[in-house]
Amino acid sequence: MQTQRAPADFLAARVRDLAPSPTIGVSDRARALRAEGVDVIDLGGGDPDFITPQHIRDAAAAAMHAGETHYVASNGTPAFRAAIADKLRSDNGIEVDPKDGIIVTPGAKAALFEAILALVEPGVDVVVLDPAWVSYVPMIEMAGGRGVRVELDPDDNFRITHDQLSAAMTPATRAILVNSPNNPTGRVLNRDELDAIAAVAQEHDLLVYTDEMYEKIVYDGNQHLSLAALPGMAERTLTFNGLSKAYAMTGWRLGYVAGPASYVKQIAKVHSHSVTCATSFAQAGGVAALTGPQEFIDEMVIAWDRRRRAVAAGLSAINGITCPLVEGAFYAFADVRETGQSSIELADLLLREAHVAVTPGIAFGEAGEGHIRLSFATADDVLERAVERIANLLGRLEGAAPAPHADPSATLRAEIRTV
Ligand SMILES: Cc1ncc(COP(=O)(O)O)c(C=O)c1O
């Protein structure tokens, strides 16, 4: 008789060896504790605490009431693609063909995944700047490629240089993946850094995938610049963006990839065979978001700026923590090296003892170790309480015998085992 297969025998290796998203994992743990009645403050996620503006909700509701409940063009409604092309021209200085150069996807995450599946295969290396958003390397690996991490130096403000990038090149390198404003470091790449990326891409004949999800969320006069707008870059750059963060539309699932038709038309094949199209009436909301009043974004950024300062000041006042003011996005990336704990140990301790959920920096790669990421896209008083809880706990531990946190929970370890 044949021996029975275990469930793992049925799994594809690309999934068997894949860890779930650690940021979603942190939120799931926080939710589970909450279900047990624990008052947990979840700073693990990346969801703006604002509701989508009324005029956007009205536009989607009107479309639904008008019967726009059918499949739409696979790459997006003509109206939404036109609005995206206009936005890319006026905000970013990027010219794309709205017909063949844009695909509307259910969130930028889907756009990234579809593009990577279309462009990466076994034997292909993609350079990823570490610390990096948690899903890039798993996506590259699912496509069969290799994410080659370039570890940036926290003591040099995670700066990117031409030398570092050049040193990471292999004969198999096909692309560099860039994210600015960055999740988790908050870095907004300056012109020198963008020029370095563009130069290396041109010297080594590479594509650039640029994730500009947080472009509207910048502070202190920092300016977001798009790589595709740099000389010689339009033909080798795919720009990824979406409405989740700037328009507080995470639940709508609207994102896009834009770039040269020669690549986008190929990615469209993956899109049409997997997703078909993004939700019809959501795209009507997307048109309203891009073409309607934009003041709402400034109001959110003013609130996040205030919270950014409060969290940085509060955390920096705690012994062992240094929390610089980030340049963009809505995460504090606190340096906790002086606490003597690893980022997992500290994140685990904060969740168990202070009931504050944060993401350990190691989840974003080796260069993120020694840091924890806290979302400040949440109410001022909640943030105040979170910082207070962290300060109380670490204050209590100071000078006390080492807490029993050397063995972080297996769950958390499993969540980040591949990073
Ligand atoms: C850097 C970055 N890129 C892409 C995404 C995906 O956004 P969405 O799929 O909601 O458009 C996120 C979400 O957290 C992100 O932080």
Ligand as a Chemical Component Dictionary entry (heavy atoms), coordinates in Angstrom:
data_LIG
# 
_chem_comp.id                   LIG 
_chem_comp.type                 NON-POLYMER 
_chem_comp.pdbx_formal_charge   0 
_chem_comp.three_letter_code    LIG 
# 
loop_
_chem_comp_atom.comp_id 
_chem_comp_atom.atom_id 
_chem_comp_atom.alt_atom_id 
_chem_comp_atom.type_symbol 
_chem_comp_atom.charge 
_chem_comp_atom.model_Cartn_x 
_chem_comp_atom.model_Cartn_y 
_chem_comp_atom.model_Cartn_z 
_chem_comp_atom.pdbx_ordinal 
LIG C1 C1 C 0 5.811  50.254 0.498  1  
LIG C2 C2 C 0 4.460  49.720 0.187  2  
LIG N1 N1 N 0 4.180  49.362 -1.062 3  
LIG C3 C3 C 0 2.984  48.861 -1.398 4  
LIG C4 C4 C 0 2.006  48.680 -0.458 5  
LIG C5 C5 C 0 0.714  48.069 -0.898 6  
LIG O1 O1 O 0 -0.363 48.946 -0.845 7  
LIG P1 P1 P 0 -1.788 48.583 -1.466 8  
LIG O2 O2 O 0 -1.750 47.175 -1.947 9  
LIG O3 O3 O 0 -2.765 48.800 -0.357 10 
LIG O4 O4 O 0 -2.001 49.524 -2.624 11 
LIG C6 C6 C 0 2.246  49.029 0.878  12 
LIG C7 C7 C 0 1.225  48.787 1.908  13 
LIG O5 O5 O 0 1.454  48.801 3.079  14 
LIG C8 C8 C 0 3.516  49.567 1.214  15 
LIG O6 O6 O 0 3.803  49.914 2.460  16 
# 
loop_
_chem_comp_bond.comp_id 
_chem_comp_bond.atom_id_1 
_chem_comp_bond.atom_id_2 
_chem_comp_bond.value_order 
_chem_comp_bond.pdbx_ordinal 
LIG C1 C2 SING 1  
LIG C2 N1 SING 2  
LIG C2 C8 DOUB 3  
LIG N1 C3 DOUB 4  
LIG C3 C4 SING 5  
LIG C4 C5 SING 6  
LIG C4 C6 DOUB 7  
LIG C5 O1 SING 8  
LIG O1 P1 SING 9  
LIG P1 O2 DOUB 10 
LIG P1 O3 SING 11 
LIG P1 O4 SING 12 
LIG C6 C7 SING 13 
LIG C6 C8 SING 14 
LIG C7 O5 DOUB 15 
LIG C8 O6 SING 16 
# 
